[in-house]
Amino acid sequence: MMEILKDAKVRNPDNRKSLVAVMDGALCLWSLLSTVLAGVKWVGILDIIHVVEYLWKVANSLYGENTREGKKWVYDHLMAILQGRVGRVIGGMKQILNKRKKLKSGQKKALRETIKYFENHRQWMRYDEYLASGYPIGSVAVHIIPPDIVHNKARRIFCFCLIDLSLQGDA
């Protein structure tokens, strides 16, 4: 992590540009990154891939796997999240949880876990702002690194963390 910071300071010595960190939801990584990047201008972004995984978990529990209804539900909710309406998505899932009387335990669990995940990570889910700024919102390229290359804990952490010295913000 210190190597990344050192490289970023070389590439951005006057701290004019924001570092962009796209990561999974492990709160310990967010805490670590906040500590390491203290004094550095940076933007944290929850990897959209993880958001989509949680949406699928709810859709599959409510509508069954690979159904038209489930696909539409994921699409509609993903579009809302990308447009900055995370609060509405959370509220809608809370309504499902509270108003549908015949939910099975697995459905309730999927909804509760997703609501909790989105609430815990909401500050890093401002995708409308990130996209408007030209920031990446996913780290798919990082996720495809073969496991044999990722041989120790530190390297595994970097597989979940993509830091990009974005050219956005230049005047």
TINU-16629 format. One line per 10 residues: number of its first residue (from 1); for each residue x, y, z of C-alpha. Coordinates in Angstrom, 2 decimals, padded with zeros to 5 digits, always signed. Layout:
NUM	X,Y,Z ~ ...
This chain:
1	+000.00,+000.00,+000.00 ~ +002.87,+002.37,+000.81 ~ +004.35,+001.68,-002.63 ~ +001.13,+002.84,-004.26 ~ +001.12,+006.00,-002.17 ~ +004.77,+006.70,-002.98 ~ +004.07,+006.26,-006.72 ~ +001.02,+008.50,-006.49 ~ +003.04,+011.26,-004.81 ~ +005.65,+011.06,-007.59
11	+002.94,+011.30,-010.25 ~ +000.97,+013.97,-008.39 ~ +003.48,+015.92,-006.24 ~ +001.27,+018.98,-005.68 ~ -001.79,+016.87,-004.74 ~ -003.97,+018.68,-007.31 ~ -005.58,+015.54,-008.69 ~ -007.67,+013.15,-006.66 ~ -006.66,+009.55,-006.27 ~ -009.52,+007.23,-007.08
21	-009.83,+004.02,-005.06 ~ -012.31,+001.40,-006.25 ~ -012.67,-001.33,-003.65 ~ -014.89,-004.09,-002.37 ~ -016.94,-003.64,+000.77 ~ -014.46,-004.88,+003.39 ~ -014.71,-002.07,+005.92 ~ -011.24,-002.91,+007.29 ~ -009.77,-002.00,+003.88 ~ -011.63,+001.31,+003.87
31	-010.23,+002.10,+007.33 ~ -006.73,+001.12,+006.25 ~ -006.93,+003.21,+003.10 ~ -008.24,+006.22,+005.05 ~ -005.23,+005.96,+007.36 ~ -002.68,+005.46,+004.58 ~ -004.10,+008.28,+002.45 ~ -004.41,+010.80,+005.28 ~ -003.49,+014.19,+003.83 ~ -003.97,+013.01,+000.25
41	-006.91,+014.09,-001.88 ~ -008.80,+010.91,-002.76 ~ -012.21,+009.57,-003.74 ~ -013.41,+006.17,-002.50 ~ -015.78,+004.17,-004.69 ~ -017.52,+000.93,-003.81 ~ -016.90,-001.45,-006.71 ~ -020.15,-001.62,-008.68 ~ -019.58,-005.35,-009.22 ~ -020.24,-005.95,-005.52
51	-023.38,-003.80,-005.62 ~ -024.70,-005.85,-008.53 ~ -023.96,-009.10,-006.66 ~ -026.15,-007.93,-003.78 ~ -028.93,-006.86,-006.16 ~ -028.85,-010.33,-007.75 ~ -029.01,-011.96,-004.33 ~ -032.31,-010.14,-003.63 ~ -033.73,-010.64,-007.13 ~ -032.97,-014.37,-007.12
61	-034.56,-014.79,-003.71 ~ -037.71,-012.87,-004.66 ~ -038.23,-014.02,-008.26 ~ -036.10,-017.14,-008.74 ~ -032.87,-017.48,-010.64 ~ -032.62,-016.28,-014.22 ~ -036.21,-015.02,-014.46 ~ -037.41,-012.11,-016.55 ~ -038.83,-010.44,-013.43 ~ -035.53,-010.80,-011.57
71	-033.54,-009.38,-014.46 ~ -035.88,-006.40,-014.69 ~ -035.70,-005.86,-010.93 ~ -031.87,-005.82,-011.02 ~ -031.82,-003.54,-014.05 ~ -034.28,-001.05,-012.55 ~ -032.51,-000.93,-009.19 ~ -029.04,-000.72,-010.72 ~ -030.14,+002.20,-012.92 ~ -031.56,+003.95,-009.85
81	-028.29,+003.46,-007.97 ~ -026.25,+004.74,-010.93 ~ -028.50,+007.81,-011.01 ~ -027.78,+008.59,-007.36 ~ -030.97,+007.19,-005.84 ~ -029.38,+004.76,-003.37 ~ -031.69,+005.94,-000.58 ~ -034.76,+005.09,-002.64 ~ -033.41,+001.64,-003.42 ~ -032.79,+001.01,+000.29
91	-036.24,+002.36,+001.14 ~ -037.89,+000.17,-001.49 ~ -036.22,-002.95,-000.10 ~ -037.31,-001.97,+003.41 ~ -040.88,-001.66,+002.15 ~ -040.72,-005.11,+000.59 ~ -039.41,-006.47,+003.87 ~ -042.11,-004.79,+005.94 ~ -045.16,-005.01,+003.67 ~ -044.92,-008.43,+002.03
101	-046.42,-010.77,+004.58 ~ -045.44,-014.11,+003.04 ~ -041.72,-013.64,+002.61 ~ -039.66,-016.76,+003.26 ~ -036.71,-016.64,+005.65 ~ -034.21,-016.73,+002.76 ~ -035.91,-013.76,+001.12 ~ -035.87,-011.80,+004.37 ~ -032.21,-012.65,+004.87 ~ -031.24,-011.50,+001.36
111	-033.13,-008.23,+001.83 ~ -031.68,-007.56,+005.30 ~ -028.11,-008.31,+004.20 ~ -028.41,-006.09,+001.14 ~ -030.01,-003.24,+003.07 ~ -027.26,-003.42,+005.69 ~ -024.51,-003.57,+003.03 ~ -025.91,-000.57,+001.14 ~ -026.42,+001.44,+004.34 ~ -022.88,+000.68,+005.53
121	-021.37,+001.67,+002.18 ~ -023.68,+004.43,+001.04 ~ -020.97,+007.10,+001.31 ~ -019.02,+005.29,-001.41 ~ -022.03,+004.75,-003.71 ~ -022.34,+008.20,-005.32 ~ -022.10,+006.73,-008.82 ~ -023.88,+009.62,-010.51 ~ -021.11,+011.95,-009.28 ~ -018.34,+009.47,-010.11
131	-019.58,+008.92,-013.64 ~ -020.01,+012.66,-014.19 ~ -016.38,+013.10,-013.11 ~ -015.18,+010.31,-015.41 ~ -014.07,+008.06,-012.56 ~ -014.02,+004.26,-012.88 ~ -016.73,+002.53,-010.84 ~ -015.56,-001.07,-011.20 ~ -012.34,-003.01,-010.91 ~ -013.03,-005.96,-013.18
141	-009.48,-005.95,-014.54 ~ -008.11,-006.35,-011.04 ~ -010.49,-009.21,-010.24 ~ -009.21,-011.34,-013.11 ~ -005.65,-011.60,-011.82 ~ -004.91,-015.35,-011.56 ~ -004.83,-016.63,-007.97 ~ -001.31,-018.06,-008.38 ~ -000.02,-014.50,-008.83 ~ -001.84,-013.40,-005.72
151	+000.21,-015.42,-003.26 ~ +000.11,-013.53,+000.00 ~ -002.31,-011.50,+002.08 ~ -000.95,-008.13,+001.00 ~ -001.23,-009.04,-002.68 ~ -004.79,-010.30,-002.11 ~ -005.70,-006.94,-000.62 ~ -004.47,-005.21,-003.75 ~ -006.68,-007.47,-005.85 ~ -009.63,-005.83,-004.17
161	-008.22,-002.34,-004.41 ~ -007.68,-000.41,-007.62 ~ -006.16,+003.00,-007.21 ~ -006.10,+005.16,-010.30 ~ -004.43,+008.53,-010.49 ~ -007.17,+010.05,-012.56 ~ -006.55,+012.93,-014.92 ~ -009.95,+014.29,-013.92 ~ -009.89,+017.49,-011.97 ~ -007.11,+019.08,-014.01
171	-007.90,+022.70,-014.75
